Amino acid sequence: MPDTHRDQVMNARERAAGAPPRRYFAYSTILDRQAFEEWRGQHGYEFFDLPEGLVAEALDVGLVYDFPSRWWGGRVAGLADEKGASVFGRLYQIAGGDWPIIQHKEGAVTNMCVEREVRVRAGEELVTATAFTTRPERKSFDGPVSSRFVDSLVRGARAAGLPDAWIDRLPRDAR
């Protein structure tokens, strides 16, 4: 069966060729190399890899487990405005032509997620970047949090070199 989402993405890549790069704040399972490579292989994006990126902290947002996912077997996390809170991840500079792949991975192509701006601190620099969060009309707190998703978050956070205190919080705060 053809992958129509991949076809959409490849067409969008052609249209976006030469577009300026975009700052992307990644905080979720894209940081889990094992999960990312599995997804990438399933969709035929073996040619794409994330650049190195920087450890970063999105400010005035928190994780909220507000999307029930059949694939993950429970609720997965998005971002919610929360003054004084923060979420750690990595800040990437993504080529404009590759942005549609990020949109696919994050669920925007399938209407699960939407783009949102976040203020991000990376070292001494404070910048605005794009992150992805649950589409408002798809939010739900029904069912349990996916333990498989939380395991992937922890694996990704470790691989991304995020702070130990953040990694320790992930399973504890998953509710």
ZAMARGU-4260 file (C-alpha; in steps of 0.2 Angstrom, whole numbers, plus 5000, padded with zeros to 4 digits):
<rodrens>
0) 5000/5000/5000 | 5007/5017/4995 | 5012/5029/5009 | 5002/5044/5004 | 5009/5055/5019
5) 5026/5052/5012 | 5020/5057/4995 | 5013/5073/5002 | 5029/5076/5011 | 5040/5073/4996
10) 5029/5086/4986 | 5030/5098/5000 | 5049/5096/5000 | 5050/5100/4982 | 5039/5116/4985
15) 5050/5121/5000 | 5067/5119/4991 | 5077/5135/4994 | 5066/5140/5009 | 5076/5148/5023
20) 5081/5136/5038 | 5069/5135/5053 | 5073/5133/5072 | 5065/5118/5079 | 5064/5113/5097
25) 5063/5095/5099 | 5058/5087/5116 | 5049/5071/5112 | 5052/5054/5104 | 5062/5061/5090
30) 5077/5062/5102 | 5075/5043/5104 | 5087/5037/5091 | 5079/5019/5090 | 5062/5026/5088
35) 5067/5039/5076 | 5076/5027/5065 | 5062/5015/5065 | 5050/5028/5060 | 5062/5035/5047
40) 5064/5018/5039 | 5045/5015/5039 | 5042/5030/5029 | 5057/5030/5017 | 5067/5044/5024
45) 5083/5035/5027 | 5092/5050/5017 | 5087/5062/5032 | 5096/5064/5048 | 5094/5077/5061
50) 5109/5090/5063 | 5119/5090/5079 | 5108/5103/5088 | 5111/5111/5105 | 5104/5106/5122
55) 5091/5119/5125 | 5077/5124/5137 | 5059/5130/5132 | 5053/5143/5144 | 5036/5145/5152
60) 5029/5128/5145 | 5027/5111/5153 | 5024/5094/5147 | 5006/5088/5147 | 5000/5071/5143
65) 4985/5076/5133 | 4984/5065/5117 | 4978/5047/5117 | 4989/5037/5105 | 4984/5020/5098
70) 5001/5017/5092 | 5009/5021/5109 | 4995/5012/5119 | 4991/5027/5130 | 4992/5046/5131
75) 5008/5055/5125 | 5015/5072/5129 | 5013/5089/5121 | 5017/5107/5128 | 5006/5118/5138
80) 5009/5136/5143 | 5015/5136/5161 | 5023/5152/5168 | 5039/5148/5177 | 5040/5130/5170
85) 5052/5123/5157 | 5055/5108/5146 | 5072/5102/5140 | 5076/5096/5123 | 5087/5100/5108
90) 5087/5115/5097 | 5090/5111/5079 | 5092/5122/5063 | 5082/5112/5050 | 5084/5116/5031
95) 5068/5124/5024 | 5067/5109/5012 | 5067/5096/5026 | 5054/5105/5037 | 5040/5094/5029
100) 5049/5078/5036 | 5049/5086/5053 | 5030/5090/5051 | 5027/5072/5047 | 5037/5065/5061
105) 5029/5077/5074 | 5011/5072/5068 | 5006/5089/5059 | 5004/5080/5042 | 4991/5068/5050
110) 4982/5082/5060 | 4987/5076/5077 | 4998/5091/5081 | 5001/5109/5077 | 5016/5120/5077
115) 5018/5133/5090 | 5032/5145/5095 | 5042/5143/5111 | 5055/5154/5119 | 5071/5144/5120
120) 5087/5146/5130 | 5102/5137/5122 | 5118/5142/5132 | 5117/5161/5134 | 5106/5164/5119
125) 5087/5166/5120 | 5078/5163/5103 | 5061/5159/5097 | 5059/5141/5089 | 5045/5130/5083
130) 5039/5116/5093 | 5024/5104/5090 | 5010/5101/5102 | 4993/5092/5102 | 4980/5100/5091
135) 4967/5108/5103 | 4952/5098/5096 | 4962/5082/5099 | 4966/5084/5117 | 4960/5072/5129
140) 4965/5065/5146 | 4956/5049/5144 | 4966/5033/5148 | 4983/5030/5155 | 4999/5038/5150
145) 5009/5027/5139 | 5023/5019/5148 | 5031/5014/5132 | 5031/5033/5127 | 5039/5038/5143
150) 5052/5025/5141 | 5056/5032/5124 | 5056/5050/5131 | 5069/5045/5144 | 5080/5035/5132
155) 5079/5050/5120 | 5083/5063/5134 | 5098/5052/5139 | 5105/5051/5121 | 5102/5070/5119
160) 5113/5074/5134 | 5099/5082/5143 | 5101/5086/5162 | 5100/5072/5174 | 5087/5081/5185
165) 5076/5083/5169 | 5078/5064/5165 | 5074/5059/5183 | 5058/5070/5182 | 5051/5062/5166
170) 5044/5046/5173 | 5039/5054/5190 | 5029/5068/5182 | 5020/5057/5169 | 5002/5058/5174
</rodrens>
